[in-house]
């Protein structure tokens, strides 16, 4: 059933270093653009109640508007998954050296 997943994982791991890093960056940015805003919306909805400007799509509109206005908070959300992944990889490398 998960044969496609295993093939995709094997392909991803076997990529040359530069392509591997480029694909990792692309996937992390995709998560930052498309997955993080709904997660932020859900966390805010459960803790702070309804979003002031509307629902999830209003948050997406405000988020992309903030990206075009170069708001640092929106760009931190986009870069967050890649920074987190990079930190995990650095700490893993440090722990291997110890």
C-alpha positions, 0 to 999 in steps of 0.5 A: 500500500505504501509502495509509492512512499518507499519509492519516493523516499528512496529517490529523495535519499539517493539524489545528489547533494545539491539536488537533495538540498534544493528539494529540501528547501523547496519542500520546507518552503512549501510547508511554510506557505501552505501548511503553517498558516492553517496550523496557526489558524487552528492553534489561535482558534482553539486558544483565542477563539475566532479570527478577527478578520474572518475565517481561514481564508481571511487569514490566508489573504492577510498572510499573503498580503503580509508577505508582499508587504514584507512583514517579518512575522510572515516571512518567519512563518515561511522560513520557520520549517527550513530553519527548524530542519537546519537546526535539527540537522546541525544538532544531529551533526554535533551529537555525532561528533561528541 
